Amino acid sequence: MLYFCPNRTNMDLITIFAIALGLSFDTFAVSLSFGVVQSRIIFREAVRVALVMAFFQAGLLIIGSFIGSLMSSFVKAADHWVALILLAFLGVRMIAEAITRKEEERRRDYTRTPELIAASIGTSIDALAVGISFALLDFRIWFSGVVIGIITFLAAMTAIRIGKSAGKRLGYRVEIMGGLILIAIGIKIFIEHTMNTL
């Protein structure tokens, strides 16, 4: 079982950062398309979009952790299977959505509050499932939430800036990369747990 504690190696920290990166790629792709559409967006508007997306990403992660803690006693023996299945499913779904997402969905105006909240929830649903996995694997959820929130904010701000000058195709590629990262982390957790139980 994976525990995050001071005398453990840095592998858990690396895992948190890697998952945060994988989750942020979905936000990156949405923010990139927003930057493409709103090429004249001012800094204050960009900060607002990034903050809302980061808030929902971290918030749903923490909510997922509380849900996972309620069911942990029932699935603790299979925690590595749950983590593998959830992360692999999320990764495959992210890749599939990147390939099939319609053009009109890429061109929404996220400066409007309803659109921004809808996009933030949509890109944060994966964090809810990851939070469940974190609870089962005993990761420090508040620390993880802060890390994931910060990385999501930075990803959104960076993507909006790039989107003002870059092409729309980049969003498609980063979503696929994010999906592959989540799948890889799921496999890594499964292998580590299996090796520790041998």
C-alpha positions in Angstrom: 0.0 0.0 0.0 1.2 3.5 -0.8 1.6 5.9 2.1 2.8 9.5 1.8 4.9 10.3 4.8 8.2 12.3 5.5 10.4 9.2 5.7 9.2 7.7 2.4 11.0 8.3 -0.9 9.9 11.0 -3.2 8.0 8.7 -5.5 4.6 9.6 -4.0 5.3 13.3 -4.6 6.4 12.5 -8.2 3.1 10.6 -8.6 1.1 13.5 -7.4 2.8 15.9 -9.7 2.5 13.5 -12.7 -1.3 13.1 -12.0 -1.7 16.8 -11.6 0.0 17.3 -14.9 -2.1 14.7 -16.6 -5.3 16.2 -15.2 -4.2 19.7 -16.2 -3.8 18.8 -19.9 -7.6 18.6 -20.3 -7.8 22.2 -18.8 -4.9 23.2 -21.0 -6.7 22.1 -24.1 -9.9 24.0 -23.2 -8.0 27.1 -22.2 -5.9 26.9 -25.4 -9.0 26.9 -27.6 -10.3 29.8 -25.5 -7.2 31.7 -26.2 -7.5 31.0 -29.9 -11.1 32.4 -29.9 -10.6 35.3 -27.5 -7.3 36.5 -29.0 -7.8 39.9 -27.4 -8.4 38.6 -23.9 -6.9 40.8 -21.1 -4.8 39.5 -18.3 -7.6 40.0 -15.6 -10.0 37.8 -17.6 -7.4 35.2 -18.1 -6.7 35.0 -14.4 -10.4 34.7 -13.7 -10.8 31.8 -16.1 -7.7 30.0 -14.7 -8.8 30.5 -11.1 -12.2 29.1 -11.6 -10.8 26.1 -13.4 -8.2 25.5 -10.7 -10.9 25.8 -8.0 -13.1 23.2 -9.5 -10.2 20.8 -10.2 -8.9 21.0 -6.6 -12.4 21.0 -5.1 -13.7 18.0 -7.0 -10.5 16.1 -6.1 -11.1 16.7 -2.4 -14.8 15.8 -2.7 -13.8 12.6 -4.4 -11.4 11.8 -1.6 -14.1 12.1 1.0 -16.3 9.8 -1.1 -13.4 7.4 -1.3 -12.8 7.5 2.4 -16.4 6.4 3.0 -16.0 3.3 0.9 -12.3 2.6 1.7 -13.1 -0.2 4.2 -15.0 -2.1 1.5 -12.4 -1.9 -1.3 -9.1 -1.5 0.6 -7.9 -4.9 -0.4 -8.4 -4.0 -4.1 -7.2 -0.4 -3.9 -4.6 -0.9 -6.6 -7.2 -2.4 -9.0 -9.5 0.5 -8.4 -6.7 3.0 -9.0 -5.7 1.2 -12.2 -9.3 0.9 -13.6 -10.2 4.5 -12.7 -7.0 6.1 -14.1 -7.0 3.9 -17.2 -10.6 4.7 -17.9 -10.1 8.4 -17.5 -7.0 8.3 -19.7 -8.8 6.4 -22.5 -11.8 8.7 -22.2 -9.6 11.8 -22.5 -7.9 10.4 -25.6 -11.3 9.5 -27.2 -12.7 13.0 -26.4 -9.7 14.7 -27.9 -10.2 12.8 -31.1 -14.0 13.2 -31.4 -14.6 16.6 -29.9 -16.6 18.8 -32.3 -15.2 22.1 -33.5 -18.0 24.2 -32.1 -17.3 22.8 -28.7 -13.7 24.1 -29.0 -14.9 27.6 -29.7 -17.1 28.5 -26.7 -16.7 31.8 -25.0 -15.6 31.0 -21.5 -15.7 34.6 -20.3 -19.4 34.1 -19.7 -20.0 32.6 -16.2 -22.3 29.8 -17.2 -19.9 28.7 -20.0 -16.9 28.9 -17.6 -18.5 26.9 -14.8 -19.7 24.3 -17.3 -16.3 24.0 -18.8 -14.6 23.9 -15.3 -16.9 21.1 -14.1 -16.4 19.2 -17.4 -12.7 19.3 -17.1 -12.7 18.4 -13.4 -14.9 15.3 -13.4 -11.7 13.3 -13.8 -10.3 14.8 -10.6 -13.4 13.5 -8.7 -12.5 9.9 -9.7 -8.8 10.5 -9.0 -9.7 11.8 -5.5 -11.4 8.5 -4.8 -8.2 6.7 -5.8 -6.1 9.1 -3.6 -8.3 8.2 -0.5 -7.8 4.5 -1.1 -4.1 5.0 -1.5 -3.7 7.3 1.6 -2.3 10.3 -0.2 -2.4 13.6 1.6 -5.5 15.0 0.0 -5.1 18.7 1.0 -1.6 18.8 -0.2 -2.6 17.1 -3.4 -5.4 19.5 -3.9 -3.1 22.5 -3.6 -0.6 21.0 -6.0 -3.3 20.1 -8.5 -4.9 23.5 -8.2 -1.7 25.4 -8.7 -0.7 23.3 -11.7 -4.2 23.7 -13.2 -4.0 27.4 -12.8 -0.6 27.6 -14.4 -1.6 25.3 -17.2 -4.7 27.4 -18.0 -2.8 30.7 -17.9 -0.1 29.3 -20.2 -2.6 27.8 -22.6 -4.5 31.0 -22.9 -1.3 32.9 -23.7 -0.2 30.3 -26.3 -3.7 30.1 -27.7 -3.5 33.8 -28.7 -0.8 33.0 -31.2 -0.8 29.2 -31.7 -2.9 27.0 -33.8 -5.9 25.0 -32.6 -4.3 21.6 -33.3 -2.1 21.8 -30.2 -5.1 21.3 -27.9 -5.9 17.9 -29.6 -2.3 16.7 -28.9 -2.0 17.8 -25.3 -5.3 16.0 -24.4 -4.0 12.8 -25.8 -0.7 13.3 -23.9 -2.7 13.9 -20.7 -4.7 10.7 -21.2 -1.5 8.7 -21.8 0.0 10.1 -18.5 -3.1 9.0 -16.5 -2.9 5.5 -18.0 0.8 5.3 -17.2 0.3 6.4 -13.6 -2.5 3.8 -13.1 -0.2 1.1 -14.3 2.7 2.4 -12.1 0.5 2.3 -9.0 -0.7 -1.2 -9.8 2.8 -2.5 -10.4 4.2 -0.9 -7.2 1.4 -2.3 -5.1 1.8 -5.8 -6.6 5.5 -5.8 -6.1 5.1 -4.7 -2.5 2.8 -7.6 -1.7 5.1 -10.3 -3.2 
